[in-house]
């Protein structure tokens, strides 16, 4: 089981997506050790101007997603749709020309 911490820093944001939000993976095997690791992380990097407004500890499994295959599938679907539209337009033109010259 993996442990993660979702860190949120309010204010002082440059308005980019996800600004002030960070999900970090904790290496500690137990919840108690994770809390100690998290306190050290906050002490070392999130004090003063970078003070956090909230932290959530998340326990669970992570799944790596093959994003490239998703984008490839979307591109294939878009190409099929484009080809279908083009064929429909060509059939309409074909039928108009067929009527005209027959």
C-alpha positions in Angstrom: 0.0 0.0 0.0 1.4 3.4 -1.0 1.1 6.6 1.1 0.8 10.0 -0.5 0.4 13.6 0.8 -1.7 16.2 -1.0 -0.3 19.6 -0.1 -2.2 22.8 -0.6 -0.9 26.3 -0.3 -3.4 29.1 -0.5 -2.6 32.6 -1.7 0.5 33.7 -3.5 -0.5 31.8 -6.6 0.4 32.8 -10.2 -3.0 31.4 -11.4 -1.6 28.5 -13.4 -3.5 25.2 -13.2 -2.7 23.4 -10.0 -0.7 26.3 -8.6 -0.3 25.8 -4.9 -1.2 22.1 -5.1 1.2 19.2 -5.0 0.9 15.4 -4.5 4.0 13.8 -3.1 4.7 10.1 -2.5 5.9 9.2 0.9 8.4 6.4 1.4 7.4 5.4 4.9 5.8 2.0 5.3 3.4 2.8 8.1 1.0 5.7 8.9 2.9 6.8 12.0 6.2 6.9 10.1 4.5 8.7 7.3 3.3 11.4 9.7 6.9 11.9 10.9 8.2 12.0 7.3 5.5 14.5 6.4 6.3 16.7 9.4 10.0 16.7 8.3 9.0 17.6 4.8 6.9 20.5 6.0 9.7 21.7 8.3 12.3 21.5 5.5 10.4 23.0 2.6 7.0 24.5 3.5 7.5 27.2 6.2 7.7 31.0 6.0 6.4 32.2 2.6 5.6 28.7 1.4 3.4 27.8 4.4 0.7 25.2 3.6 -3.0 25.8 4.3 -4.0 22.1 4.3 -2.5 18.6 3.9 -4.3 15.4 3.2 -2.7 12.0 3.8 -3.8 9.5 1.2 -3.4 5.7 1.5 -3.9 3.6 -1.5 -2.6 2.0 -4.7 -1.6 3.9 -7.7 -2.1 2.8 -11.3 0.1 4.0 -14.1 -1.9 5.0 -17.1 -0.6 4.6 -20.7 -1.6 8.2 -21.8 0.1 7.8 -25.2 -2.3 4.9 -26.1 -5.3 7.1 -25.1 -4.1 9.9 -27.3 -3.4 7.4 -30.1 -7.0 6.1 -29.8 -8.4 9.6 -29.8 -6.4 10.5 -32.9 -7.6 7.3 -34.7 -11.2 8.1 -33.8 -10.8 11.6 -35.2 -9.3 10.4 -38.4 -12.1 7.8 -38.9 -14.7 10.6 -38.3 -12.9 12.9 -40.8 -12.7 10.1 -43.4 -16.4 9.4 -42.9 -17.4 13.1 -43.4 -15.2 13.3 -46.4 -16.8 10.2 -48.0 -20.3 11.6 -47.2 -19.4 14.8 -49.0 -17.9 13.0 -52.0 -21.1 10.8 -52.2 -23.3 13.9 -52.3 -21.1 15.4 -55.0 -21.1 12.1 -56.9 -24.9 11.8 -56.8 -25.3 15.4 -58.0 -22.9 14.9 -60.9 -24.5 11.6 -61.7 -27.9 13.3 -62.0 -26.5 16.1 -64.0 -24.7 13.9 -66.6 -27.2 11.0 -66.9 
